[in-house]
Amino acid sequence: MKRFLARIYVWVLLVLLYAPVVFIAVCSFTESRVMGNWTGFSFKLYGNLFGGVMQGGSALLSAIENTLVIALLAALFSMLLGTLAAIGIHNLRGRKRNTMQLLNNIPIVNPDVITGVSLFLLFVFLKVSQGYVTVVLAHITFCTPFVVLNVMPRLTQINPNTYEAALDLGATPAQAFAKVLVPQLVPGMVSGFILAFTMSLDDFAVTFFTRGTIGLDTLSTYIYTDARKGGLTPELRPLMTLIFLLMLVLLVIVNVRANRRNKIEVEK
């Protein structure tokens, strides 16, 4: 009976999580401008979306471009900084290591609103003009701790003697780092990059407080502004569906590669 109830609970939870996504995906195949009003199967919204992308110049297209560029820059720099930070924390011992891990975890559990307001006040105090650069810096700030958490477990699995052996064989510290340590950290770095990319795509609060007043919009702030006008642009439905499918494909690829790697390691 307990096992049956546990399965029912899991399925109810999955339905609550994915029902809204399925609803949006279904409504993306009708041309009605009102959510939930089915007027027949149609690809018109997808045609409008890709037509707007091909023509360029629309506010939605600009928001998509800003979102992707900011997410890519934030994920890339977060991956580099997070990897270096993880290596530094891993090489610490005792109380220093525990303290640094605690400090790294604080931004993760800290509400996004507090992070956004804190960065906003920091940029105002430093008299930094808010805009594209401040949004990218803010995204790097809150994404880096997540990369650290992805790289740290990989460091614990690496044999520390391989790096020292490379040094003994004549490699410089930079060569040993690039050719011995980094290749073993690639899975954790890739996972951290994907997580940072999705976190940046999803962010609203930090972006809202650090974008300034120059009219910079990402998808999240565009949707917020659009909703305040009394409704959502219908082309957002196919866009959200495509983004969800893209993230699902990336997740499946990462998991498949991880399973294959684990099987190879077990066989060895």
C-alpha atoms as one frame of an Amber mdcrd trajectory, in Angstrom:
protein
   0.000   0.000   0.000   2.857   2.396   0.830   4.530   1.650  -2.507   1.249
   2.242  -4.350   0.672   5.574  -2.593   4.274   6.591  -3.285   3.798   5.932
  -7.002   0.523   7.867  -7.026   2.271  10.792  -5.303   5.088  10.779  -7.874
   2.672  10.706 -10.802   0.542  13.508  -9.343   3.693  15.585  -8.846   4.819
  14.954 -12.434   1.387  15.900 -13.765   1.394  19.170 -11.795   4.877  19.983
 -13.088   4.388  19.166 -16.748   0.680  19.829 -17.355   1.241  23.599 -17.875
   4.031  22.884 -20.371   1.853  20.428 -22.283  -1.021  22.932 -22.238   1.182
  25.659 -23.730   2.527  23.233 -26.361  -0.998  22.208 -27.386  -2.179  25.830
 -27.566   0.806  26.688 -29.776  -0.843  24.703 -32.585  -3.876  26.952 -32.863
  -4.009  30.513 -34.181  -6.291  31.850 -31.455  -4.856  34.836 -29.616  -6.626
  33.772 -26.410  -4.956  31.012 -24.399  -7.185  27.935 -24.177  -9.509  28.960
 -26.996  -9.057  26.174 -29.579  -9.984  27.342 -33.091  -8.523  24.460 -35.055
  -5.111  22.939 -35.714  -2.715  25.414 -37.303   0.981  26.215 -37.666   0.245
  29.921 -38.056   1.881  30.945 -34.769   5.058  29.053 -35.704   4.967  30.738
 -39.102   4.563  34.142 -37.470   7.407  33.405 -35.065   9.892  32.293 -37.725
   8.637  34.980 -40.101   9.418  37.612 -37.504  12.836  36.060 -36.899  13.625
  36.113 -40.639  12.449  39.698 -41.060  14.082  40.980 -37.865  13.459  44.239
 -36.085  10.676  43.087 -33.754  10.809  43.599 -29.987  10.402  39.853 -29.434
  13.316  39.072 -31.751  15.483  41.605 -29.925  14.551  40.020 -26.589  15.450
  36.555 -27.926  18.830  37.773 -29.191  19.610  39.517 -25.892  18.603  36.442
 -23.905  20.765  34.040 -25.923  23.821  36.307 -26.054  23.678  37.112 -22.335
  23.095  33.455 -21.440  26.016  32.272 -23.592  28.409  34.896 -22.220  27.313
  34.276 -18.639  27.573  30.482 -19.020  31.013  30.680 -20.645  32.581  32.999
 -18.073  30.807  31.220 -15.212  32.215  27.908 -16.409  35.764  29.291 -16.470
  35.526  31.117 -13.140  33.596  28.298 -11.462  36.149  25.695 -12.558  39.061
  27.732 -11.207  37.158  28.409  -7.974  36.330  24.716  -7.560  39.984  23.757
  -7.998  41.019  26.370  -5.442  38.403  25.225  -2.913  39.310  21.572  -3.483
  42.965  22.277  -2.658  42.068  23.918   0.650  41.964  21.876   3.825  40.033
  21.886   7.071  38.148  24.950   8.206  39.190  27.083   5.230  37.625  24.617
   2.787  34.391  24.367   4.758  34.175  28.156   5.005  34.647  28.628   1.265
  32.049  25.968   0.485  29.616  27.719   2.808  30.269  31.074   1.153  29.749
  29.471  -2.257  26.401  27.982  -1.186  24.990  31.240   0.221  24.258  32.832
  -3.217  22.513  29.601  -4.274  19.990  29.629  -1.430  19.746  33.415  -1.448
  16.487  34.645  -3.075  16.966  36.151  -6.534  15.240  39.362  -5.449  17.837
  39.981  -2.750  20.654  39.219  -5.179  19.170  41.586  -7.762  18.653  44.424
  -5.297  22.153  43.939  -3.837  23.790  44.107  -7.264  21.637  47.103  -8.198
  22.780  48.986  -5.086  26.389  47.958  -5.763  26.308  49.326  -9.320  24.661
  52.536  -8.102  27.303  52.917  -5.376  30.097  52.378  -7.920  28.352  54.772
 -10.335  28.343  52.152 -13.105  25.938  52.820 -15.951  23.463  49.966 -15.981
  22.801  48.127 -19.200  24.131  45.170 -21.166  27.422  44.911 -19.268  25.868
  45.041 -15.812  23.312  42.364 -16.743  26.077  40.056 -17.993  28.156  40.671
 -14.848  25.123  40.015 -12.660  24.352  36.743 -14.453  27.967  35.618 -14.118
  27.783  36.410 -10.408  24.791  34.214  -9.626  25.653  31.436 -12.115  29.247
  30.796 -10.986  28.358  29.062  -7.668  26.268  26.511  -9.583  29.255  25.680
 -11.789  31.387  25.187  -8.675  28.886  22.635  -7.365  29.055  20.727 -10.665
  32.845  20.656 -10.866  33.593  19.826  -7.214  32.314  16.206  -7.323  34.436
  15.563 -10.408  37.534  16.805  -8.582  36.950  14.325  -5.759  36.946  11.472
  -8.311  40.257  12.437  -9.898  43.457  10.795  -8.772  45.581  13.719  -7.485
  48.755  11.830  -8.350  48.178  12.304 -12.104  48.821  16.049 -11.875  51.937
  15.546  -9.763  53.137  12.804 -12.117  52.842  15.197 -15.058  54.998  17.713
 -13.188  57.568  15.032 -12.396  57.718  14.083 -16.076  58.696  17.621 -17.071
  55.406  19.353 -17.729  54.965  22.923 -16.569  52.067  23.677 -14.186  50.158
  25.262 -17.075  50.717  22.223 -19.309  49.732  19.806 -16.558  46.614  21.849
 -15.881  45.577  22.080 -19.541  46.465  18.540 -20.675  45.925  16.453 -17.537
  43.490  18.156 -15.180  41.089  19.953 -17.535  40.268  16.891 -19.733  39.164
  15.019 -16.616  36.994  17.974 -15.538  35.234  18.399 -18.903  32.054  16.464
 -17.910  31.569  18.629 -14.823  32.379  21.785 -16.777  29.861  20.911 -19.494
  27.177  20.179 -16.888  27.956  23.468 -15.176  27.816  25.320 -18.502  24.389
  23.884 -19.346  23.055  24.641 -15.868  24.405  28.203 -15.972  22.910  28.677
 -19.441  19.459  27.539 -18.316  19.662  29.601 -15.107  20.490  32.699 -17.149
  17.654  32.013 -19.608  15.217  31.640 -16.713  16.276  34.655 -14.658  13.980
  37.635 -14.177  14.652  39.340 -10.840  18.387  39.915 -11.275  17.923  41.078
 -14.870  15.075  43.412 -13.934  17.112  45.214 -11.260  20.366  45.484 -13.246
  19.222  46.316 -16.797  18.811  50.020 -16.111  16.438  52.273 -18.051  17.829
  51.897 -21.586  15.055  49.557 -22.699  17.122  46.355 -22.614  14.795  43.357
 -22.612  15.349  39.641 -22.235  12.607  37.068 -22.679  11.667  37.151 -19.007
  11.395  40.943 -18.825   9.639  41.057 -22.214   7.012  38.562 -20.979   6.589
  40.599 -17.778   6.076  43.822 -19.731   3.768  42.074 -22.184   1.659  40.603
 -19.371   1.236  44.045 -17.768  -0.339  45.267 -21.010  -3.234  42.857 -20.507
  -2.140  39.724 -22.347   0.686  37.705 -23.827   1.876  37.739 -27.421   0.574
  34.482 -28.990   3.950  33.799 -30.626   5.360  33.245 -27.141   3.579  29.874
 -27.016   5.563  28.228 -29.836   8.711  29.933 -28.585   8.281  28.467 -25.077
   7.559  25.051 -26.610  10.731  25.136 -28.702  12.852  26.254 -25.750  11.465
  23.423 -23.623  12.201  20.862 -26.358  15.730  22.236 -26.770  16.425  21.928
 -23.037  14.919  18.424 -23.035  17.172  17.317 -25.897  20.263  18.751 -24.182
  19.327  16.988 -20.935  18.832  13.661 -22.700  22.185  13.997 -24.502  24.025
  14.801 -21.263  22.415  11.877 -19.414  23.095   9.422 -22.249  26.741  10.463
 -22.405  27.054  10.192 -18.625  25.543   6.691 -18.622  27.886   5.547 -21.394
  30.866   6.983 -19.548  29.857   5.212 -16.337  29.476   1.899 -18.169  32.935
   2.282 -19.717  34.475   3.064 -16.330  32.719   0.044 -14.749  33.960  -2.249
 -17.539  37.511  -1.003 -17.059
